[in-house]
Amino acid sequence: MTSPLSRLTRGWRGTWTISGRAALAQILEQLKHRGVRHVHLPAYLCRSMLVPVKASGLNYTFYPIGQDMMAQPDPLPGAAVLLLHYFGWLNPATEALRSRAGRDYCLIEDMTHCLLSNWGNPNETMSQFFFSARKWGPIPLGGWCNTASKVERATRGIESLAQRSIAARRLRGEYLTRPNDLPESLTETEYLNAFRAVEEALDAARSCSAVPADVMEIIDTLDWETVVHRRRANFQRLAELLGGHAELVTPKLNDDVVPLGLVVQLEDRDRVRAQLAEQRMYCPIHWLLPEEVDAKRFPVAHRLAQTCLTLPIDQRYDAQDLSRLGNALLSARGP
Ligand SMILES: Cc1ncc(COP(=O)(O)O)c(C=O)c1O
């Protein structure tokens, strides 16, 4: 692996897969061979994570998280526990969970959101790790897990989806940063169609497919230093602009954190989001929870899912874009 991301994985043996889902699927397969029969999942997670869990045939249950997103698992002996690190910060439960990993349960850490942050001191022989690189730049495909797996050559279908997604992302990136110059309908519709097609193909993919070479090249040659620098600077700017005026969910920015986004909590989140979208400012939601996550048993996860809005701070944006976004949010939200 030549990617700068290899620094994070410290030369561990691992496998590149087409998605985070596929990487988790590889880990679950290996754990099944080791006798694991049950996966304990955080109630606050993306629906797509259930795809490999269901496909694995393992039993699964959910565990609660606190308002600070601290994992509170209570695993059956010998189960696997999935630990999510949210929005760039290591989960507050990480140290405690790592210290018992391999004895009472198998720990699987999802590093997707903290891909570029300091991972602390994980015990790579006792735990499983994976990430999706798809949240961090114009990367249509790409996941990684610390298991050695056999991969098959990417099919033509996967290669052409990747091409379509790359083209759509470029187009979208252009009009996000030049909102008045380009016609919206063409770019946004094509982007959304390509996005949906890729998501459906990733959900449906059953074999462990390699990442096409041209996509791997994007991962290898992305200017990761700029990604790190811009995200941190943009986060700081937006946090300063909004601090005291909006409820920020993401904690203070430590030196070793590269944030995925700045998360605010809003009672009328969907209305504010729609108003921002009218001004071509698109803010993702984390997450539409799986239907199996019961609102009565997991009220904190549901409240976060219904009220949190993730403000984009990625490398496409500069100081001017950030102040436009921050001011639009404050005026959409009202007094
Ligand atoms: C935290 C987290 N991990 C993993 C994934 C899955 O990654 P992928 O979309 O590459 O399958 C997602 C998807 O949104 C996610 O939010």
The ligand as an SDF file (V2000), in Angstrom:
LIG
                    3D

 16 16  0  0  0  0  0  0  0  0999 V2000
  -19.1620    5.8230   10.2580 C   0  0  0  0  0  0  0  0  0  0  0  0
  -19.3350    5.0670    8.9630 C   0  0  0  0  0  0  0  0  0  0  0  0
  -18.6050    3.9730    8.7680 N   0  0  0  0  0  0  0  0  0  0  0  0
  -18.6960    3.2580    7.6300 C   0  0  0  0  0  0  0  0  0  0  0  0
  -19.5890    3.6190    6.6390 C   0  0  0  0  0  0  0  0  0  0  0  0
  -19.7000    2.7930    5.4070 C   0  0  0  0  0  0  0  0  0  0  0  0
  -18.8140    3.2490    4.4330 O   0  0  0  0  0  0  0  0  0  0  0  0
  -19.1280    2.9980    2.9140 P   0  0  0  0  0  0  0  0  0  0  0  0
  -20.1820    3.9650    2.4890 O   0  0  0  0  0  0  0  0  0  0  0  0
  -17.8230    3.2120    2.2090 O   0  0  0  0  0  0  0  0  0  0  0  0
  -19.5960    1.5840    2.7930 O   0  0  0  0  0  0  0  0  0  0  0  0
  -20.3800    4.7420    6.8080 C   0  0  0  0  0  0  0  0  0  0  0  0
  -21.3250    5.1390    5.7560 C   0  0  0  0  0  0  0  0  0  0  0  0
  -21.8760    6.2160    5.7320 O   0  0  0  0  0  0  0  0  0  0  0  0
  -20.2470    5.4930    7.9950 C   0  0  0  0  0  0  0  0  0  0  0  0
  -20.9830    6.5920    8.2030 O   0  0  0  0  0  0  0  0  0  0  0  0
  1  2  1  0
  2  3  1  0
  2 15  2  0
  3  4  2  0
  4  5  1  0
  5  6  1  0
  5 12  2  0
  6  7  1  0
  7  8  1  0
  8  9  2  0
  8 10  1  0
  8 11  1  0
 12 13  1  0
 12 15  1  0
 13 14  2  0
 15 16  1  0
M  END
$$$$
